[in-house]
Amino acid sequence: MSKDTLPGLTLCNNAMLRRAARKLGQFYDDVMAPSGLKATQQGLLYQIHIGNEPAMGAIAASLIMDLSALGHTLKPLIRDGYVETFADPDDRRIKRVRLTPRGLVKLDEAMKLWSVAQQRFEDVVGKDQAAKLRAALDDIAALDFDLPAS
């Protein structure tokens, strides 16, 4: 435990995870700064790119976020011309997203910076430990924490 950790934090899984997430998020944001994107925006651009014009609902589900939060995150990317939304041709009620040509250029720029951050993290933490951490976090994200009905 670092000297900056308050004793009460170490007893709470959520507090410690959020603390680590803030630290890592700040690091990735700092590395991504020259692109003008936050790390969350880079991650979203990447998910859209590999998702083959994914439905907004599918992206929100995979990122474990609600549609309104996704919409809020997409707004600046749409405003800046990196992403566009469109109705699904088979079901107009479904909204899909895709990168624009400008978005593809921005993603390429951002991925180069992301690679720097990713490599630095693995240099500090260790490649195997980083892979184990990602696997553990993915396992946690898949768990069902719903409380039993009373």
Summary of the structure (lengths in Angstrom):
residues: 150
radius of gyration: 17.8
end to end distance: 37.5
largest distance: 56.9
contacts: 362
relative contact order: 0.11
helix: 67%
strand: 7%
